[in-house]
Amino acid sequence: MRTIKELRKEMGFTQKQTARLFHMSLRSYVSYENDVKLFESFRYNWIRYTMEKMLDEGKSMVILSTKVIKSKCNEVFRQYPVDYCILFGPYASNTATETCPVDLFIGTDLIGDDYLDMVDELRKTLYKIVNVVNADNVDIDEETLEDLFMNGIRIYRNM
């Protein structure tokens, strides 16, 4: 059985984010994470159950940091022939809410099942809905493309 600390790390959350998610103080959450005597409590098991369910369902009720998005996406992109990735939308403009999807503009030659596998892997890794726009398969007007490159955040580049 995984502990809430292991689950939190697997989800890529900080202790502060997790405390906020469960409507408790940071100090209380840290106690639940570290005090072995609390591991059998109802609240600890409720937190663990809820986190496991979130992982199983691929849902997250926290706002991910750009650093976490970059790190987790890089793990996935290293497994696929992706040339670059630009984060855009609410996460790039610091206006994301808990329910916002992660919007990614990528350059890749992947198609078909391989492309869908990569997108699915991104969703599982980020625990968020992920909208992926493939630069090679979409027509974008020059103004939108310029806005994307000016306001987006490059989170991956294949060297």
Secondary structure, DSSP 8 states (H G I E B T S, - for coil): ---HHHHHHHHT--HHHHHHHTT--HHHHHHHHH-GGGTTSHHHHHHHHHHHHHHHHT---S---HHHHHHHHHHHHTTTTEEEEEEEGGGTTT---TT--EEEEEEE---HHHHHHHHHHHHHHHTS-EEEEEGGG----HHHHHHHHHHSEEEEE--
